Protein backbone atom coordinates (compact mmCIF):
# COMPACT_ATOMS: atom_id res chain seq x y z
CA UNK A 1 0.00 0.00 0.00
CA UNK A 2 1.00 3.65 -0.50
CA UNK A 3 2.66 4.70 2.73
CA UNK A 4 2.16 8.48 2.59
CA UNK A 5 0.74 11.03 5.06
CA UNK A 6 -2.08 11.81 2.60
CA UNK A 7 -3.01 8.13 2.32
CA UNK A 8 -3.05 7.76 6.10
CA UNK A 9 -5.12 10.94 6.56
CA UNK A 10 -7.72 9.67 4.07
CA UNK A 11 -7.83 6.34 5.87
CA UNK A 12 -8.29 7.92 9.29
CA UNK A 13 -10.98 10.24 7.93
CA UNK A 14 -12.83 7.31 6.39
CA UNK A 15 -12.71 5.47 9.71
CA UNK A 16 -14.15 8.47 11.56
CA UNK A 17 -16.86 9.11 8.97
CA UNK A 18 -18.15 5.54 9.32
CA UNK A 19 -18.20 5.58 13.14
CA UNK A 20 -21.70 6.07 14.64
CA UNK A 21 -20.14 7.07 17.98
CA UNK A 22 -18.18 9.87 16.34
CA UNK A 23 -21.31 11.22 14.63
CA UNK A 24 -23.26 11.08 17.90
CA UNK A 25 -20.52 13.07 19.63
CA UNK A 26 -20.27 15.65 16.84
CA UNK A 27 -24.05 16.13 16.73
CA UNK A 28 -24.21 16.42 20.53
CA UNK A 29 -21.59 19.18 20.52
CA UNK A 30 -23.41 20.98 17.71
CA UNK A 31 -26.75 20.77 19.51
CA UNK A 32 -25.32 22.00 22.82
CA UNK A 33 -23.57 24.93 21.12
CA UNK A 34 -26.66 25.67 19.02
CA UNK A 35 -28.89 25.85 22.10
CA UNK A 36 -26.45 27.90 24.20
CA UNK A 37 -25.38 30.24 21.36
CA UNK A 38 -21.76 31.00 22.33
CA UNK A 39 -19.61 33.76 20.78
CA UNK A 40 -22.60 36.03 20.30
CA UNK A 41 -24.49 33.74 17.93
CA UNK A 42 -27.50 33.75 20.28
CA UNK A 43 -27.89 37.49 19.57
CA UNK A 44 -27.45 37.28 15.80
CA UNK A 45 -29.19 34.04 14.78
CA UNK A 46 -32.66 32.68 15.47
CA UNK A 47 -32.85 29.17 17.04
CA UNK A 48 -33.11 27.01 13.88
CA UNK A 49 -30.39 28.77 11.85
CA UNK A 50 -28.23 28.80 14.99
CA UNK A 51 -28.60 25.02 15.42
CA UNK A 52 -27.77 24.43 11.75
CA UNK A 53 -24.78 26.79 11.97
CA UNK A 54 -23.26 25.02 14.99
CA UNK A 55 -23.96 21.49 13.77
CA UNK A 56 -22.33 22.22 10.39
CA UNK A 57 -19.46 24.02 12.09
CA UNK A 58 -18.89 21.19 14.60
CA UNK A 59 -18.93 18.53 11.88
CA UNK A 60 -16.63 20.38 9.48
CA UNK A 61 -14.25 21.39 12.27
CA UNK A 62 -13.97 17.85 13.63
CA UNK A 63 -13.60 15.93 10.38
CA UNK A 64 -11.45 18.45 8.52
CA UNK A 65 -9.39 19.04 11.66
CA UNK A 66 -8.86 15.29 12.11
CA UNK A 67 -7.73 14.90 8.51
CA UNK A 68 -5.35 17.86 8.68
CA UNK A 69 -4.01 16.80 12.07
CA UNK A 70 -3.34 13.21 10.96
CA UNK A 71 -1.64 14.39 7.76
CA UNK A 72 0.57 16.90 9.58
CA UNK A 73 1.46 14.51 12.40
CA UNK A 74 2.41 11.64 10.05
CA UNK A 75 4.47 14.02 7.90
CA UNK A 76 6.31 15.55 10.87
CA UNK A 77 6.73 12.50 13.14
CA UNK A 78 9.80 11.10 11.29
CA UNK A 79 11.52 14.50 11.57
CA UNK A 80 10.51 15.77 15.02
CA UNK A 81 10.01 14.37 18.54
CA UNK A 82 6.49 12.99 18.89
CA UNK A 83 5.26 15.69 21.29
CA UNK A 84 6.64 18.51 19.11
CA UNK A 85 5.08 16.92 16.00
CA UNK A 86 1.76 16.71 17.84
CA UNK A 87 1.88 20.37 18.90
CA UNK A 88 2.78 21.56 15.40
CA UNK A 89 -0.01 19.40 13.98
CA UNK A 90 -2.43 21.03 16.43
CA UNK A 91 -1.24 24.45 15.30
CA UNK A 92 -1.81 23.49 11.65
CA UNK A 93 -5.35 22.40 12.54
CA UNK A 94 -5.93 25.77 14.21
CA UNK A 95 -4.79 27.67 11.10
CA UNK A 96 -7.00 25.64 8.74
CA UNK A 97 -10.06 25.86 11.00
CA UNK A 98 -9.56 29.61 11.41
CA UNK A 99 -9.67 29.99 7.62
CA UNK A 100 -12.82 27.85 7.39
CA UNK A 101 -14.56 29.75 10.20
CA UNK A 102 -13.63 33.09 8.62
CA UNK A 103 -15.17 31.96 5.31
CA UNK A 104 -18.36 30.76 7.04
CA UNK A 105 -18.70 33.98 9.04
CA UNK A 106 -18.27 36.01 5.86
CA UNK A 107 -21.26 34.28 4.27
CA UNK A 108 -23.47 34.36 7.37
CA UNK A 109 -22.49 37.56 9.20
CA UNK A 110 -20.81 39.52 6.41
CA UNK A 111 -17.54 39.78 8.32
CA UNK A 112 -14.56 40.31 6.04
CA UNK A 113 -12.15 37.35 6.20
CA UNK A 114 -9.31 39.83 5.71
CA UNK A 115 -10.15 41.80 8.85
CA UNK A 116 -6.93 41.40 10.94
CA UNK A 117 -8.68 41.93 14.28
CA UNK A 118 -11.33 39.31 13.47
CA UNK A 119 -8.75 36.83 12.16
CA UNK A 120 -6.49 37.21 15.19
CA UNK A 121 -9.39 36.88 17.60
CA UNK A 122 -10.70 33.80 15.81
CA UNK A 123 -7.27 32.18 15.68
CA UNK A 124 -6.67 32.92 19.37
CA UNK A 125 -9.81 30.96 20.24
CA UNK A 126 -9.63 28.21 17.62
CA UNK A 127 -5.86 27.74 17.88
CA UNK A 128 -5.90 27.32 21.65
CA UNK A 129 -8.83 24.89 21.47
CA UNK A 130 -7.07 22.86 18.76
CA UNK A 131 -3.90 22.61 20.84
CA UNK A 132 -5.80 21.59 23.96
CA UNK A 133 -7.81 18.93 22.10
CA UNK A 134 -4.64 17.60 20.44
CA UNK A 135 -2.84 17.33 23.77
CA UNK A 136 -5.90 15.68 25.32
CA UNK A 137 -5.90 12.96 22.65
CA UNK A 138 -2.20 12.33 23.26
CA UNK A 139 -2.81 12.11 27.01
CA UNK A 140 -5.68 9.64 26.50
CA UNK A 141 -3.41 7.48 24.34
CA UNK A 142 -0.74 7.49 27.03
CA UNK A 143 -3.30 6.53 29.69
CA UNK A 144 -4.53 3.64 27.52
CA UNK A 145 -0.98 2.33 27.34
CA UNK A 146 -0.33 2.69 31.08
CA UNK A 147 -0.59 -0.60 32.99
CA UNK A 148 -3.30 -0.76 35.64
CA UNK A 149 -1.75 -0.50 39.14
CA UNK A 150 -4.87 -1.64 40.98
CA UNK A 151 -4.78 -4.98 42.85
CA UNK A 152 -7.10 -6.52 40.26
CA UNK A 153 -5.39 -8.86 37.83
CA UNK A 154 -5.27 -7.12 34.43
CA UNK A 155 -6.54 -9.06 31.47
CA UNK A 156 -3.93 -9.92 28.82
CA UNK A 157 -3.62 -7.18 26.17
CA UNK A 158 -6.33 -5.14 27.89
CA UNK A 159 -4.64 -1.83 27.01
CA UNK A 160 -4.58 -2.87 23.37
CA UNK A 161 -8.11 -4.27 23.23
CA UNK A 162 -9.54 -1.04 24.72
CA UNK A 163 -8.62 0.61 21.42
CA UNK A 164 -11.08 -1.61 19.57
CA UNK A 165 -14.84 -1.02 19.34
CA UNK A 166 -16.50 -2.92 22.22
CA UNK A 167 -18.25 -5.30 19.85
CA UNK A 168 -14.90 -6.40 18.35
CA UNK A 169 -13.05 -7.08 21.61
CA UNK A 170 -12.17 -10.62 22.58
CA UNK A 171 -9.25 -13.06 22.79
CA UNK A 172 -6.40 -11.78 20.65
CA UNK A 173 -5.76 -13.81 17.48
CA UNK A 174 -3.24 -11.81 15.47
CA UNK A 175 -1.58 -8.46 14.84
CA UNK A 176 -0.66 -7.37 11.33
CA UNK A 177 1.15 -4.21 10.26
CA UNK A 178 -0.22 -2.15 7.40
CA UNK A 179 1.25 1.31 6.78
CA UNK A 180 1.37 3.09 10.16
CA UNK A 181 -1.57 1.00 11.38
CA UNK A 182 -1.86 -2.38 13.06
CA UNK A 183 -4.79 -4.64 12.20
CA UNK A 184 -5.87 -6.16 15.52
CA UNK A 185 -7.96 -9.32 15.05
CA UNK A 186 -10.12 -11.20 17.56
CA UNK A 187 -12.85 -13.82 17.02
CA UNK A 188 -15.31 -10.91 16.89
CA UNK A 189 -13.65 -9.10 14.00
CA UNK A 190 -10.73 -6.79 13.29
CA UNK A 191 -10.00 -3.08 13.37
CA UNK A 192 -7.10 -0.78 12.49
CA UNK A 193 -5.21 0.97 15.28
CA UNK A 194 -2.80 3.82 14.53
CA UNK A 195 0.45 2.56 16.09
CA UNK A 196 3.61 0.56 15.35
CA UNK A 197 3.59 -3.23 15.34
CA UNK A 198 6.36 -3.31 17.95
CA UNK A 199 4.24 -1.17 20.29
CA UNK A 200 1.19 -3.39 19.73
CA UNK A 201 3.24 -6.51 20.50
CA UNK A 202 4.47 -4.86 23.71
CA UNK A 203 0.86 -4.14 24.71
CA UNK A 204 0.03 -7.80 23.98
CA UNK A 205 2.32 -8.90 26.82
CA UNK A 206 0.51 -11.60 28.76
CA UNK A 207 -0.89 -13.28 25.66
CA UNK A 208 0.98 -16.44 24.68
CA UNK A 209 2.11 -15.61 21.17
CA UNK A 210 5.07 -14.75 18.98
CA UNK A 211 6.13 -12.74 15.97
CA UNK A 212 6.32 -14.91 12.83
CA UNK A 213 7.03 -12.24 10.21
CA UNK A 214 8.20 -8.65 10.27
CA UNK A 215 4.55 -7.68 9.67
CA UNK A 216 2.73 -10.38 11.66
CA UNK A 217 2.30 -11.63 15.23
CA UNK A 218 0.02 -14.54 16.18
CA UNK A 219 -1.37 -15.97 19.40
CA UNK A 220 -0.35 -19.62 19.84
CA UNK A 221 -3.92 -20.61 20.70
CA UNK A 222 -5.07 -19.17 17.37
CA UNK A 223 -2.80 -21.44 15.26
CA UNK A 224 -4.64 -24.43 13.78
CA UNK A 225 -1.57 -25.81 12.01
CA UNK A 226 1.10 -25.22 9.35
CA UNK A 227 0.72 -25.46 5.59
CA UNK A 228 2.75 -24.61 2.50
CA UNK A 229 1.71 -22.48 -0.43
CA UNK A 230 4.02 -22.31 -3.45
CA UNK A 231 6.88 -23.37 -1.21
CA UNK A 232 6.13 -20.70 1.40
CA UNK A 233 5.49 -21.69 4.99
CA UNK A 234 2.13 -20.45 6.30
CA UNK A 235 0.25 -20.77 9.57
CA UNK A 236 -3.46 -21.50 9.24
CA UNK A 237 -5.36 -19.72 12.02
CA UNK A 238 -8.55 -20.91 13.67
CA UNK A 239 -10.56 -18.27 11.80
CA UNK A 240 -9.38 -19.64 8.44
CA UNK A 241 -6.76 -17.00 7.61
CA UNK A 242 -3.22 -17.87 6.54
CA UNK A 243 -0.32 -15.92 8.04
CA UNK A 244 3.09 -16.15 6.32
CA UNK A 245 6.20 -17.21 8.25
CA UNK A 246 9.41 -15.55 7.09
CA UNK A 247 12.76 -17.35 7.17
CA UNK A 248 13.97 -15.12 9.99
CA UNK A 249 11.31 -16.50 12.33
CA UNK A 250 11.18 -20.17 11.26
CA UNK A 251 13.39 -21.28 14.15
CA UNK A 252 11.27 -19.43 16.71
CA UNK A 253 8.12 -20.96 15.26
CA UNK A 254 9.65 -24.45 15.47
CA UNK A 255 10.79 -23.83 19.05
CA UNK A 256 7.23 -22.84 19.91
CA UNK A 257 6.03 -26.22 18.60
CA UNK A 258 3.86 -24.69 15.88
CA UNK A 259 5.50 -26.64 13.06
CA UNK A 260 7.17 -30.06 13.08
CA UNK A 261 10.96 -30.31 13.28
C-alpha positions, -999 to +999 in steps of 0.1 A: +000+000+000+010+036-005+027+047+027+022+085+026+007+110+051-021+118+026-030+081+023-031+078+061-051+109+066-077+097+041-078+063+059-083+079+093-110+102+079-128+073+064-127+055+097-141+085+116-169+091+090-181+055+093-182+056+131-217+061+146-201+071+180-182+099+163-213+112+146-233+111+179-205+131+196-203+156+168-241+161+167-242+164+205-216+192+205-234+210+177-267+208+195-253+220+228-236+249+211-267+257+190-289+259+221-265+279+242-254+302+214-218+310+223-196+338+208-226+360+203-245+337+179-275+338+203-279+375+196-274+373+158-292+340+148-327+327+155-329+292+170-331+270+139-304+288+118-282+288+150-286+250+154-278+244+117-248+268+120-233+250+150-240+215+138-223+222+104-195+240+121-189+212+146-189+185+119-166+204+095-142+214+123-140+178+136-136+159+104-114+185+085-094+190+117-089+153+121-077+149+085-053+179+087-040+168+121-033+132+110-016+144+078+006+169+096+015+145+124+024+116+100+045+140+079+063+156+109+067+125+131+098+111+113+115+145+116+105+158+150+100+144+185+065+130+189+053+157+213+066+185+191+051+169+160+018+167+178+019+204+189+028+216+154+000+194+140-024+210+164-012+245+153-018+235+116-054+224+125-059+258+142-048+277+111-070+256+087-101+259+110-096+296+114-097+300+076-128+278+074-146+297+102-136+331+086-152+320+053-184+308+070-187+340+090-183+360+059-213+343+043-235+344+074-225+376+092-208+395+064-175+398+083-146+403+060-121+373+062-093+398+057-101+418+089-069+414+109-087+419+143-113+393+135-087+368+122-065+372+152-094+369+176-107+338+158-073+322+157-067+329+194-098+310+202-096+282+176-059+277+179-059+273+217-088+249+215-071+229+188-039+226+208-058+216+240-078+189+221-046+176+204-028+173+238-059+157+253-059+130+226-022+123+233-028+121+270-057+096+265-034+075+243-007+075+270-033+065+297-045+036+275-010+023+273-003+027+311-006-006+330-033-008+356-017-005+391-049-016+410-048-050+429-071-065+403-054-089+378-053-071+344-065-091+315-039-099+288-036-072+262-063-051+279-046-018+270-046-029+234-081-043+232-095-010+247-086+006+214-111-016+196-148-010+193-165-029+222-183-053+198-149-064+183-130-071+216-122-106+226-092-131+228-064-118+207-058-138+175-032-118+155-016-085+148-007-074+113+012-042+103-002-021+074+012+013+068+014+031+102-016+010+114-019-024+131-048-046+122-059-062+155-080-093+151-101-112+176-128-138+170-153-109+169-136-091+140-107-068+133-100-031+134-071-008+125-052+010+153-028+038+145+005+026+161+036+006+153+036-032+153+064-033+180+042-012+203+012-034+197+032-065+205+045-049+237+009-041+247+000-078+240+023-089+268+005-116+288-009-133+257+010-164+247+021-156+212+051-147+190+061-127+160+063-149+128+070-122+102+082-087+103+046-077+097+027-104+117+023-116+152+000-145+162-014-160+194-003-196+198-039-206+207-051-192+174-028-214+153-046-244+138-016-258+120+011-252+094+007-255+056+028-246+025+017-225-004+040-223-034+069-234-012+061-207+014+055-217+050+021-205+063+003-208+096-035-215+092-054-197+120-085-209+137-106-183+118-094-196+084-068-170+076-032-179+065-003-159+080+031-162+063+062-172+082+094-156+071+128-174+072+140-151+100+113-165+123+112-202+113+134-213+142+113-194+167+081-210+153+097-244+155+108-238+191+072-228+199+060-262+186+039-247+159+055-266+131+072-301+131+110-303+133 
